[in-house]
Amino acid sequence: MMAQLVADADWFYHLTRREIARRIKINGMTTAETRIGIRVANPVGAFNQNRKENEAEKQEQKLREFLSDIVCRIPQYDLNKCRNTLATITNTPGAYAPFTYNPQGSNAVDVPALENLVNQRLNQYRVLVNLNGPRSGQVLRGLRNVAEIRNCATDLLRNRKAHFLSRLAVQAVAFQYKIEETITAGHVYFLKPQDAVVGYNDYARHLNANEIVVLRVNQANIVDRVPDDSDHRAVMVPRTVPANVLEIMANCANFTNINYRTTGANWQALRDWN
């Protein structure tokens, strides 16, 4: 078993469709930016599938954060004051002016820049409802399980889409995805071996089971890899990975079995695959 684990640890893995694998066989694994000249993600790829599934939930989470940030500034906070403040917020739609931002493709640059823009707008709304004093960390921690916060966020997003905070939450999440998309489009991605099974099961949900193939690359061939900040299971490479360093498992129904995955006979050079 230890020998198998050591062998598994030498590789990174990539799930894709047969059709795409045939293109990779010719051109290597190329970034979206290399293929089309702009940093947009594949419309049918994992990034956009994930966005479709999770964007609404992220918007509601973000709006709960905004509400909590305002409520935790109530002097001598109590639940009745919380309810009254949420009612005031609900009935104070405000006038929202959208901001613009052009992501640079670096979390270290883009994330704090976006947070600053969002906080500027949130501060405008706090001033509007006269709750711009110091935050209480103790109150903020206690708001995590307050049903009134959750219910207010749901109501604003569903029924009051033009509300200042609804629009800010939607835009904040949209730019979070835009930052991630900019980074995604400039890199190719592989699963870490220790996360291969979980990653396979997750990504396979987005693909037709009959169309899935798995590629692998020896780690020695991508020494310029960097961690994927948005997915701890993955690494990313900021360039084309040539086909001649890739291998393919065309019949991958048993990929999650480590004995099968670490048996060399179940893989072949991508260039030799028909």
Number of C-alpha atoms within 10 A of each C-alpha: 8 7 9 14 14 11 16 21 15 14 21 22 25 21 24 19 16 15 11 13 23 15 13 21 21 13 15 19 23 21 25 19 18 15 12 10 10 13 20 18 21 15 9 10 13 19 16 17 16 12 13 10 10 11 16 14 12 18 23 24 16 20 27 23 19 22 22 23 23 27 29 24 20 20 13 9 13 12 12 9 14 21 15 12 18 21 12 12 23 18 11 15 18 16 14 16 10 12 13 10 12 11 20 12 19 13 17 10 12 20 16 11 13 20 12 12 14 18 13 12 17 21 14 16 23 19 12 15 14 12 19 18 13 12 17 16 12 9 18 16 11 11 22 13 9 12 10 15 21 19 13 20 26 19 14 21 20 11 10 17 14 15 19 23 29 26 20 24 23 19 17 22 20 16 18 17 16 20 22 23 19 21 25 25 24 22 24 20 22 22 24 22 19 14 14 24 15 13 21 17 12 12 17 17 11 14 17 10 12 11 15 21 22 21 23 23 21 16 15 10 13 17 9 12 18 14 14 20 15 11 10 11 17 22 21 20 22 18 17 16 21 16 20 15 16 23 22 24 23 20 14 21 14 12 19 15 11 16 14 16 19 19 12 11 9 16 21 16 16 23 17 10 14 7
